[in-house]
């Protein structure tokens, strides 16, 4: 599958909103869910589609050492796409004008830190002088989607969080495990990719 196939699939995809309305009121976070956005950067290399992921520094207060997409909290009055592009520029040095936005995936809840996350998918250049932001990104990784889709790479565990039964997705790539909101976004992306 190519990026063009995935772009065509995203053009007709109906992204869902996060299931906040299904959470029992007594399980809602006290301050509610803050809004956040990520960029899901994709590029083609050696005939394969790759996704760009970041590894968070081990010393971070939240999500230490985890694999994630470039992204973060929305600033006051900011739209989700603008936030995703801004954060990608800050975290990996990607100029917003170099991201060809293909579409949006479904919102998801970041359960560990009470965020309502909007993922935006974009085709990005490769090669490109990506640069990990000191203190925010320890490493930038380019992972083939085929490695995430191979047999045995993906498992799902049901959990109850905020009074909801949710599937937690885990992807094993090399010695790394990708999970949580990043895993949910990747699971939806891979479903689209396989069906495109």
PyMOL commands that set and color helices and strands:
alter all, ss='L'
color gray80, all
select helices_A, chain A and resi 3-12+20-22+25-27+80-92+96-98+145-149+180-195
alter helices_A, ss='H'
color red, helices_A
select strands_A, chain A and resi 34-45+48-55+67-68+70-73+100-104+108-110+115-123+139-144+154-161+164-173+176-178
alter strands_A, ss='S'
color yellow, strands_A
deselect
rebuild
show_as cartoon
